[in-house]
Amino acid sequence: MPEPTPLFRVSARGLLRRRGAWLPSAVVLGLLSLVLSMLYLGANNDPVGSTKDLPIALVDADRGTEAAGRRIDLGAGIATRITGSAELRDKVSWKKVDRRTADDLLARGEVFGALVIPEDFSADVAALAGPPRRAPHPPTMTVLTNPAAGSFGSAMAAEINREVVATTSAQVGRELTRQAASAQAGTPAASAQAGTPAASARAGRPAPSAAAQLMIADPVKATVEEGHPLGTHSGLGLSAFFYALVLVLGGMLGANVIHAQVDTALGYLANDKGPFRLLKPAQHISRTQHFVACSVLMVALSMLTSALAMAGAVGVVGIDAEHLGLLWIFGTCATAAMGVTALALIAVFGTAGPIVSMLVLIGLAIPSAGATIPLQAVPDFYRFLAEFEPFRQVVDGVRSILYFGARTDAGLGRAWGMTAVGFAGSLAFGLALTRIYDRRGLHRPALRLSGPAPEPRPAAAR
């Protein structure tokens, strides 16, 4: 039986005197803290100021009305003013559609909200300047939210729509006030504001009622409704993000665990169990075969981790979820793709692989996922990352399954495609680089359990 290799004892004080014990850790941890702080806070520093082309549907369902022999169509004019607003031109991408199309856009998560001008809008405005009524009906515009597309983006769209309603109300109120003042002074309404909607509504009519006068200054009201309702156990639209995070972490952490366990089984790493340490005889394996074995384990175990993640989220916590079979299959594929990506980075970069995979799969991915802050409200750099960063694809797929009926046009189709591309690309990358390493003889040498002890160097040489 071989003699164990003599060990050179060192104290904690002596170890801490060596620059190699603390300098690499200080550099790596310091850079990680710097980079992650800039990535995360840079993405969320000024979402309102960074907003560009936030998609919101605009529905003009106003049928118009006849008053004093004139045709009134306030909806068309208001829609034109909204879409032509210089203040919102770069911030909002208005999509002028009918109500049915708007509902479909909301159901696909393609818009964060909608603003609806109802069919009786012109008639309600004209009634304020008409004969006295016991209970004048205030003109309303409906603000539709869409937390399924992202709670923060939906809140931004709702706030923009409420501001638009307030601006519209002020404009309509000023016209009605001018017409009321003209009527009370006995001047012809049409001569002062000829051609305006308010003038057409007011011309030839008696003074408005007292109740209507109270509405004239601020006549248009906003009603807020959910355009695409979510269940009460959907985390206000955030359950998809956290579920996707579980899948991504399952792949990344799973890759690290599998890589370490395979190395332990081969004798490259010791198996520490409390105070007991077991080191098996080392067995040589090529880098390519090592990567293949780890990848097969990752794919096989992803089926288990996806099932348990779903069991915990749906069975124990009780999140709202349908299409459970599809959720498990997609979770398996997403976890496997993330795991193989991490394994490829570990195989190529070695000790630095876990850090690189954390930056690629978590550090750069979360700010560019569009899961909390919409991509339309982050700087251009993160929108560029979102085109290929895997986290965004997983979020879109999970969101479609949980909130949008697993529709392929609600992000699931792109998620499947990008997941397949990511898996195949990572597998090809890992196989190509490990094969190059093997061909050049850059093997991972097996550690020996015995042998002559190295000669200690003089203190002056250290």
C-alpha positions, -999 to 999 in steps of 0.1 A, spaced: 0 0 0 16 34 -10 28 57 17 7 89 20 24 120 9 38 140 38 19 172 45 34 206 52 16 223 81 7 259 80 -11 281 104 -39 305 96 -16 334 103 10 321 79 -17 314 53 -31 349 55 4 364 50 4 350 15 -9 373 -12 -22 343 -31 -46 336 -3 -65 369 -4 -55 390 -35 -73 369 -61 -104 368 -40 -103 405 -34 -99 412 -71 -127 389 -82 -152 399 -54 -145 436 -59 -150 434 -97 -182 414 -92 -196 440 -68 -187 468 -91 -200 452 -123 -233 439 -107 -240 473 -91 -236 491 -124 -256 465 -143 -286 463 -120 -288 499 -109 -279 512 -144 -310 494 -158 -334 507 -131 -320 541 -124 -344 562 -145 -371 540 -161 -394 570 -168 -366 590 -185 -355 559 -204 -389 550 -217 -390 547 -254 -418 533 -276 -439 518 -248 -467 500 -267 -502 512 -257 -534 505 -277 -557 534 -286 -593 526 -294 -616 553 -309 -651 537 -307 -669 571 -307 -699 570 -331 -703 608 -329 -737 626 -327 -758 653 -342 -764 686 -324 -779 718 -338 -777 704 -373 -740 698 -371 -720 665 -369 -699 661 -338 -671 635 -338 -649 643 -308 -632 609 -307 -614 613 -340 -600 647 -330 -589 635 -296 -572 604 -310 -553 626 -335 -542 649 -307 -531 620 -285 -510 603 -313 -496 637 -323 -486 648 -289 -450 660 -289 -446 652 -252 -454 615 -258 -441 610 -293 -409 592 -283 -421 576 -251 -452 559 -264 -459 538 -295 -496 542 -299 -514 514 -318 -547 527 -332 -569 497 -334 -605 486 -328 -617 472 -295 -615 436 -307 -579 440 -318 -570 458 -286 -583 429 -266 -563 405 -287 -531 426 -282 -537 426 -245 -543 388 -245 -509 384 -263 -490 407 -240 -480 429 -269 -493 461 -252 -490 472 -216 -524 488 -216 -551 505 -237 -571 537 -238 -607 534 -250 -628 563 -262 -663 549 -259 -690 550 -286 -712 575 -267 -684 600 -259 -695 628 -283 -731 624 -272 -722 627 -235 -701 658 -242 -729 674 -262 -754 666 -235 -734 688 -210 -741 718 -232 -776 708 -239 -810 712 -222 -810 707 -184 -810 671 -172 -816 658 -138 -784 637 -137 -760 646 -166 -738 616 -175 -701 626 -174 -681 616 -205 -657 588 -197 -626 572 -212 -616 537 -202 -581 529 -191 -573 492 -195 -543 478 -176 -523 446 -184 -503 434 -154 -498 400 -172 -474 418 -196 -455 432 -166 -468 450 -135 -444 479 -137 -450 484 -175 -488 482 -169 -486 508 -142 -465 531 -164 -491 527 -192 -520 534 -168 -503 565 -155 -497 578 -190 -533 571 -200 -546 589 -169 -526 619 -178 -539 618 -213 -575 617 -199 -567 646 -177 -553 667 -206 -583 658 -228 -607 668 -200 -590 701 -196 -592 708 -233 -628 699 -236 -636 718 -204 -621 750 -218 -641 748 -250 -673 741 -230 -666 770 -206 -660 794 -235 -693 784 -251 -712 787 -218 -698 821 -213 -707 832 -248 -743 819 -243 -747 838 -210 -734 870 -227 -759 866 -255 -734 863 -283 -737 837 -310 -717 806 -300 -708 797 -336 -691 831 -343 -666 827 -314 -656 791 -319 -668 783 -354 -660 748 -364 -650 735 -330 -667 704 -316 -678 723 -285 -692 751 -306 -712 726 -326 -725 710 -295 -735 743 -279 -749 763 -308 -786 771 -305 -791 755 -271 -802 770 -238 -778 775 -209 -766 742 -193 -781 730 -160 -764 737 -127 -753 701 -124 -739 702 -159 -720 735 -151 -702 717 -123 -689 692 -148 -679 716 -175 -646 726 -160 -634 690 -157 -659 669 -177 -641 638 -188 -636 610 -162 -613 580 -164 -625 545 -154 -597 519 -148 -603 482 -156 -581 452 -161 -578 446 -199 -565 410 -194 -574 398 -159 -550 377 -138 -558 353 -111 -554 363 -74 -524 340 -70 -503 354 -98 -482 377 -78 -496 408 -96 -479 395 -128 -446 386 -111 -450 349 -106 -437 342 -141 -405 361 -133 -399 342 -101 -407 308 -117 -383 316 -146 -357 325 -120 -361 291 -104 -355 274 -137 -325 295 -146 -309 290 -111 -318 253 -114 -297 251 -146 -268 272 -134 -265 257 -99 -273 223 -112 -243 225 -136 -220 234 -108 -233 205 -86 -230 180 -114 -196 191 -124 -183 188 -89 -200 154 -83 -185 140 -115 -151 153 -104 -156 137 -70 -165 103 -86 -134 105 -108 -111 113 -79 -104 148 -90 -120 163 -59 -122 150 -24 -156 142 -8 -158 160 25 -185 149 49 -181 169 81 -147 160 96 -144 129 73 -126 132 40 -126 106 12 -105 109 -19 -110 81 -45 -82 70 -68 -81 93 -98 -93 81 -131 -83 99 -163 -110 111 -187 -108 134 -217 -123 169 -214 -147 160 -242 -160 129 -225 -162 147 -192 -184 175 -208 -206 149 -226 -212 129 -193 -221 161 -174 -244 173 -202 -263 139 -203 -267 141 -165 -279 177 -168 -306 168 -194 -318 138 -174 -319 156 -140 -336 186 -155 -368 165 -159 -367 159 -121 -359 195 -111 -386 209 -134 -412 185 -119 -402 194 -84 -401 231 -91 -437 229 -105 -448 207 -76 -435 233 -51 -449 264 -70 -483 249 -80 -489 221 -55 -476 236 -23 -476 274 -28 -506 273 -51 -498 298 -78 -524 301 -106 -512 278 -134 -528 259 -163 -512 237 -190 -491 219 -164 -478 193 -188 -465 221 -211 -451 240 -181 -431 209 -171 -418 202 -206 -408 238 -211 -392 240 -177 -372 208 -184 -359 222 -217 -351 257 -203 -333 242 -173 -313 218 -195 -304 247 -219 -292 268 -190 -273 239 -174 -255 229 -206 -246 266 -212 -231 267 -177 -213 234 -182 -198 246 -215 -185 278 -198 -170 257 -169 -154 233 -194 -139 261 -214 -129 286 -186 -121 261 -158 -121 277 -123 -134 310 -137 -163 291 -154 -189 294 -125 -182 332 -123 -186 336 -161 -218 316 -161 -232 337 -133 -225 369 -152 -240 355 -184 -270 338 -170 -278 361 -141 -257 393 -140 -264 404 -176 -297 385 -180 -319 398 -152 -317 435 -161 -324 426 -197 -352 401 -192 -380 426 -192 -396 408 -163 -397 436 -137 -389 468 -157 -401 466 -193 -375 467 -220 -390 499 -233 -380 516 -201 -343 505 -199 -313 520 -217 -304 508 -252 -276 485 -240 -300 463 -221 -324 462 -251 -295 449 -272 -288 422 -246 -324 412 -245 -322 400 -281 -300 370 -272 -298 368 -234 -315 335 -223 -333 348 -192 -356 369 -214 -366 339 -235 -374 318 -204 -395 346 -189 -415 351 -221 -422 313 -223 -433 310 -187 -454 342 -189 -472 329 -220 -479 295 -203 -491 311 -170 -509 342 -182 -517 340 -220 -531 305 -225 -497 291 -238 -502 310 -271 -472 308 -294 -477 344 -306 -476 356 -269 -439 348 -266 -439 311 -264 -429 305 -300 -399 327 -297 -390 311 -263 -390 276 -278 -369 287 -308 -343 306 -287 -341 278 -261 -333 253 -288 -307 277 -304 -292 283 -269 -290 245 -261 -275 236 -295 -251 265 -295 -238 258 -260 -234 221 -268 -215 228 -300 -193 254 -282 -185 231 -254 -177 201 -276 -156 222 -300 -134 238 -273 -129 206 -252 -120 187 -284 -94 213 -292 -80 211 -257 -78 173 -260 -61 174 -294 -35 198 -280 -28 175 -250 -43 200 -225 -56 173 -203 -67 176 -167 -39 156 -149 -50 130 -123 -37 138 -89 -14 112 -73 -21 99 -38 16 92 -31 50 102 -42 81 121 -30 74 153 -12 85 185 -29 115 202 -15 105 232 6 118 265 -8 140 288 13 121 317 29 141 342 8 128 326 -24 91 329 -14 
